[in-house]
Amino acid sequence: MKKTLLTLAVLGCSVLAAQAQPGGMGGFQMPKIDVTFDPYVEAPAGFDQERAGIPHGTLETVEYKSTTVGTVRKATVYLPPKFDAAKKYPVLYLLHGIGGDEREWLQGVPNVILDNLIADGKAAEMIIVMPNGRAQENDRAEGNVYAGFQAFANFEFDLIDDLIPFIEGKFNVYGDKMHRAVAGLSMGGGQSLNFGLAHMDVFAYVGGFSSAPNTKMPEELIPDVEKTKAENTLLWMVCGNQDNLMYNSARLKAFCDGHGVPCTLIEYPGGKHDFVVWKYGLYNFAQLIFRP
Ligand code: FER
């Protein structure tokens, strides 16, 4: 019952958010969008289980000064196994959902997933930065989290102007777009699509997992088809087929298919709006980035 009410509340909010969104979503965009999904391939058993006998990465919390927000903000950082300060690494910025903060992604055990992928030679050694995407003074997920819609948009400037320069000053990382990726779940998926496609000089790889109604319209995300084709290296999405937010991903996928923009959208069978889908997203996305 509680869940039903929550679902109804979320649905209601998404309709409101859709209508309130700049650029407009033309009101109700909830109906199923006709789209051809990319093949779903099951992740191997144990991909998210801690494995003995392999080297493990580490997790730490960092703090940076945000000129955008005017506060000191936190981010969680994963350093890969056998991290070597003398080596240069690429960076994946991994963004959370509307009720989360810089620790939400830990529920999806990104450290375990990446430790396993790296041990199997299936992903490049990378640093993962998990910021707080609610760029406002009180960035805790308190009260009505849906009221923080604007703060999620404002994070674009905190990310580009404050966090990335901080990370690049603190760690020995590459500073070019081919070594930066952005992906996220739900609100963070919308942010990743919005920011990643608006800043193709910053991020070559963009991932949206169960992207939320903050996802801009395709025409806003891709105002210049030829530019996106030339400058984006990876546009990758996944969403559960039981997730009411599918239309945000399907709308973009349909646009891309209609305009010849390479784009992946996997429909996770039986997938809901939860970490089953998001772990699967990270498992797959991580294998596609930073590889020549
Ligand atoms: C909405 C439905 C879902 C919405 C945001 C979300 C602001 C985000 C969900 C999440 O991040 O998990 O209507 O509008």
Residues whose N, C-alpha, C, O or C-beta is under 5 A from the ligand:
A	BS01	FER	V10 C13 S14 V15 A17 G97 I98 G99 Y146 L185 S186 M187 A212 P213
